[in-house]
Amino acid sequence: MTARELAVHYGGKPALKGVDLDIAAGEVTALIGPSGCGKSTFLRCLNRMNDTIPAARVSGRAALDGEEIYGSAGMDPVLLRARVGMVFQRPNPFPKSIYDNVAFGPRLHGLAAEGEEMEALVRTSLERAGLWKEVKDVLGSQGTGLSGGQQQRLCIARAIAVAPEVILMDEPCSALDPIATARIEELIDELRDSFTIVIVTHSMQQAARVSQTTAFFHLGDIVEVGVTEQIFTAPASSLTQGYITGRFG
């Protein structure tokens, strides 16, 4: 995915100021920076979630595989969100069974026939999300009855069931305990083989562990972007250095 001069205003207030960023396929890209710096706003631009906010005005360009996301020839947001899935800060399973949570997207987009084909897709998605062994005997139970970490993995299974190209994760571990967080991080590393992942995180340790590329946001701008190891060991900007060492943020 690419972004060029991507800007967002909420009413008259700028939240994102002409950001340029290339997101490489098959990598985890981490977005870091202080609260309110534009990380989540940028993430929501990539699958047009800002369309759901009446006061939001987006300008500039964003593209997926060279196809424009916005503009007069912009793609259908529903189809875009099938190609660019999203996992939110707090687990948000639908008030349905575990099975129906995962089957929802494939049913909506006609990706699998009911019966054996759907059952195989649901199982594969739960396996890839590392949840199958824990829920295989209770697929008819409510997804909301799972633990927080299990709910988040269910949401990941729901996202990957429609075979997206990109998965966006907005602080997916902020509501989880350390054990559940470690499991999600392991899962991110496994999913990188099949999906491009963009993750917003307040944890610099997490960004260092899971990502290959890191972008540092500050006051609606990207200050610096580069290989994660370089960003954390030898940042080019004093602003980046200050944030990483805890002098501000």
N, C-alpha and C positions, 0 to 999 in steps of 0.2 A: 504494500500500500504506500501511497505517497500523499503528502500534504504540501501545498504551496500557498503562502500568504493566507493561511487559514485563520480567520478571526471570528470571534463571537462577542456580541453585545447582548446584555440582559437589560432591556429598556435602553437607557442611554449610557450604561456603565460597561466599559470593556472588560471582558473576562479572559479573552485570548487575543493576542496582538500580532497577527500576521506570521503564524508559525510555519516553518518549513521543516519537514521530517520525512525521511525514507524509512520504511519498516521492512526489513529483509525477511524473505520467506524462510521458514524452517528455523527461525530463531525466537528467543524470548527477549522482548524489548521491555525494559523497566522504565517507568516514568516516576521520577522522584522530585521532591521539592516541598516547601512549607505548605501548610493548609491555605487554600484559597489562591493558589498560584496558577491554576488553569489545567492541572493534570486531568482531573475527571471530566472537565468541560471538553478538553481535546479528545479524550477517549470516546465520549458520547457523540462527537462529530463523525467518528469513523463508521457508525451504523445508524446515523441520523436519529439518535435518541433525543437530541435537542429539539427535533420537530414537535415533540410532545409538550414543550414548554412555550406557551403563547408569547412570552416576552423575549424569547431568544431570536436573535437575527444572526445568521451565519453568512460570511462572505469568504471569498477565496476559493481554492480548489482542493478537492480530495479525490483520489482515484483508487480503484481496486482492479488490479490486473489491467491497468490502462483505461478502464471504464470510469467515466465521471460519475461521482456520487451525487453531486449537486448540479444546479443549473437547469436550463430548459430541457436538456436531454438526460437529466439525472435519472437514475434507476428507481424502480418501485421500492419504497422503504421496506415493505414486507419481504420481498425477495432478497433485498440487501441483508436484512437481519437473519435470513436463513444462511447466507454466505459468511456473515460476520456475527457470530454469536456473542452473547454477553453473560458474564457471571457477576452478580452484584456483591456489594459489601456485606450485606446480611443475607443468609440463605432465604430464598423465597420460593419453596416448593408450592405448587398449586394445591388447593384443598381437594386433592384426588388421590387415588391409590398410587403406590410407587410405580406400578406398571403403566398406568395412564399418564403419569407425569412424563415418563420417557417417550411414550407413544404419541404424545400430543402433537409435537412438531411434524413427525412423519405422516400423521393423519392429515394435518392441516395442509401439507404440501404434496400429499399423494405419493409419498416415497416408498410405501410398502403396503401390500395387501394384508387385510386382517387374517389372522390365523398363524400358520407356521412362519410365514415370512416376517410378520410383525414381531412374533415371539423371538425369532432369531435376532432381529435388529435390537430389540429391547435388551436381550441378554448380552449381546456384544457391546452395547453402549455402557451397560452397568459394569461389565468386565473391564472395559477400558478406563472407567472411572474408579476402579478398585473397590467396587461396592457389591458385586454380584454375590460373593460368598456370604456376606452378612445379611442379604435380603432375599435370597433365592427362594426361601420357604415362606416369605410373608409378602409377596408381590401385591396382594390385594389389600394390604394395610395402608393407612393414610401416610403419605410422605411427610406430613407435618408431625408425625409421631416419632420420627427418627431423632437421633442426637444432632447437635449443631454441626459437627464435622460430617456426619453422614448426610445431613440435608444439603450441605454445600457440595458434596460429591454427587448427590442426586441431581443437583442443578447443573453440574458439569456434564453428567450423563445426558441430561435433557438437552443441553447445548450441542453436544457432539452427535446426538442421534440424527440430526439433519445434515451431517457431513459438511460442516462449515469449512471455509478455507482459513479463517482467522477466528481466534477466540480472544475476546476482550475481558479482562478481569479487573474489577474496581475494588481494590483492597479486599481480596477474597478471604483473607485470614484474620481480619481485624476483630471479628466477633468470636474467634475460636481459641481454644486452649492450646498450649504448646505442642501437645501430642497430635492433635488434629491438624495444627498448622504444619507440622513436619510431614504428615501424610499428604497434605495438599501440595506441598513443595516437591515431594517425591513424584507425585502425579504430574505436576507441571513439567518436570524433567522428562518423564515418559512420553507425555503427549507432544512434546516438541518434535518428535520424529514424524508426526503426522499433521501437525497444525502449526501455523504461525500464531504466536501468543504475544499480546501486549498487556502488561500488568502495571497498574498503579499501586504503589506501596509507600507507606510512611516508614517502613522498616528498611534502613539501608543495609542491614545484615541480610535481609531477605533478598533484596535486589542483587547483592553481591553473590548470593548462593545460586539464584535461579536464572539470572539473565546473562545474555552474551553482549547486549548493547544497552547502554543506559543514557537517558536524556534527563537533564536537570532543568526544571522549570522554575521561574521566579517572576512574580508579578505579571503573569500572562505571556511571558516570552520564554523561548528556549535559550538558556545561557550557554549550554554546552551539551554535545552529544558525542559519544564515542564508545570504544570497546570498554566493557564494564571494568575490567581489571585496571585499565589506564585511568578511567574516571575516578576510581577509588584510591589509586596509589599515586598518580601524578596528574591531577586535574590541571587544565590549562588556565582556568579562571579562578581568581581569588574568591569570587562569590561561591563557586562550587566547593572550593577548599573550606570556606567558612561554614557552609552548611554541613558538609561531611564531618568536620571536626567538632560540630556542635556549638560553634560560636554564635550562630543565629538559627532561627527556624523553630 
